[in-house]
Amino acid sequence: MPQLGPAVQTRAGAANAAAAVDCVLGGPLVTTPRAYEAALAQILASDRTGTAAQIAQQESAQIDAQTGVVAAAAGGTRTYVGCIPLGYRVESFTSSTASVSVWTEQIVAVEGRYAPASAYITETLQLVWRGGAWKLESSELLDTAWAPAPLEPALAESTTLPAQLLTFTPYGGS
């Protein structure tokens, strides 16, 4: 995978931007609606920024329906949502458009409800180069599956989150 850094107008830059955008869509901001919507407005193509609120609501609702993490955070429960890019494939590239499929691991935990659980997600992002940056035109979810847990058919219960989820700084984050 290309090194993290500025997303330049190259294939590697498009791959970096796609990974970053994908982790905004499915990352920690999903539990803070205003910050999430503002972040989406920053990564969307200019003709799509008006849909940031709608996209934020849809993404939050989808994650919450599967995990309950958004409602738990809104209720004051400590939560964790993380996104780790695992791989990518540039489907197409020109200097003004790119289609990049990104494979990520999403980790979700809700204190008092369940231990950290991982899902593997593949999404194709359509990017456009505008204003000196790659912007999201659209995305398509291709595949999502919980990580295998043969001995645990349901999310394991937990009373506390691992200290690392609360005290470490995520790579590429603050």
N, C-alpha and C positions, 0 to 999 in steps of 0.2 A: 504494500500500500504506500502511496506517496506520503511524504512527511507532512505533518500538520503545519499549517502556516497560511499565508495569504493565498487566496484562490485566484491564481493568475489565469489568463485567457489561453489555457493549454488543456490537453486531455487530462493531465495530472491535476491541474487546477480545478477542472470540472469534477473530477473524482473527489477531491478534497471538499469542494463545496457541497456536493451531493451528500457526503457522509455527515457534514456539519448540519445541513438542512434536515436530513433524516432524523438526527438526534435532537433537533429542536422540536420536530413534530412528535417524537415519542420519548422525550426526555423529561427532566425534572420540572420544567416550567409548566407542564400540563396540570399541576396541582395548584397553580396560582393564576387564575383566569386573566386578570388584567395584564400581568407580565407576559403571559403566554400569547395573548392577542397582540400585544405590542411587538413581541419577537417575531410573530408570524408576519405582521405588517412590514417588518424590515427585510424579511427574506423573500417575500412574494414579488413577482413581476409587478411593475407599476399599475398595469391595467387590472390587476387582481387584488390590490390592497384593500379595496372595498369589501372583499369577501373574508377578510381576516377573522372577524367575529364569528361568522358562520363556520369557517374551517375550525377555529378554536373550539367551538361548541361541539362539533361533530367528533373531532379527535378526542376531546375530553370525555364525551359520552361513551365512545367506544372503549377507551381504556378503563373508565369507571365501571362499565357493564361487566367487563371481564374480571376486574380486580377489586373494585370498591375503593381504590386509592384516592380518587378525587374527592368523593364524599367524606372519606375519613379525614383527609387533610383539612377540608372546609370545617369539619367538626372539631378541629384542634388536636386530632391524633397525630403523633409523629409518623411520618411516612418516608419512603425512599423510592425514587424512580431514577434509574440510570440507563444510559444507552451507550453501547460500545460497538463501534463499527468493526466488523470482522473481515469483510471483504467487499469487493466491488467488481463490476464489469461495465466498461464503457460500451454501450450498445451502438451509439452513433455520436459523431462529433464533427462540428464545423466551428469556425471562430465565433459564431454568434448563437449556436444552439448545441445542446448536448443532451443525450439520453443516457442515464447511468443507473444501473441496478445496484442497490446496496443491500448487503446482508448484515444485520445487526443483532446483538443480543440486548434485550431489554430486561432489566432486573427491577422487580417491584417488591416492596415489603410494607406491611402495615403493622405497627406496633400493637401487640395484644391480639392480633388476628391471625397472622401467618408469617412464617419465616421468609426470607428472600426467595423469590421464585424467578426463574429465567424463562424467557420466551425468545425464540429465534424468528426474526422477521425479515422478509425479503420484499423490497419495494423498488419500483422503477420511478425515477424522478426525471421530469422533463425540465431542463434549465434553459434560460435565455441570458445572453450577455447584455446587460443594460447598465449604464451609468458606471462602468468600470468594475462591475461585479456580476457573478452568476446569481440569477434570481430564479425562484421556483415558479414555473408555469403551471405544472400539474404533477400529480403523483398517483401511482396505482399500486395498491397492495397486492402482491403476488402470492405470498405464503406467510402464514404465522402458525407456530406450534410451540406449546410449552416444552421445555427441556425434558428429556426422559427422566422419569422418577419411578422406576419399576416397583419399588417397595412402598411408595406413597401415592396412591391413586388421587388424592386430593391435596390441596395446599397444606403443608405442615403448620400446626399451630405454634405460635411463639409469643412470649410475653414481652420480650425486649428485642430491639434491633441490635445487630452487631455494632460494636463501637466504631469500627472502620467506616461504616456507612454514615456516621454522624460527625466524625472528627477528621477524616481524610479529605483532601481536596481532589476532586475528580481530574484526571488528565484532561487538558484542554478546557477546563472549567474554572470557576472561581467559587 
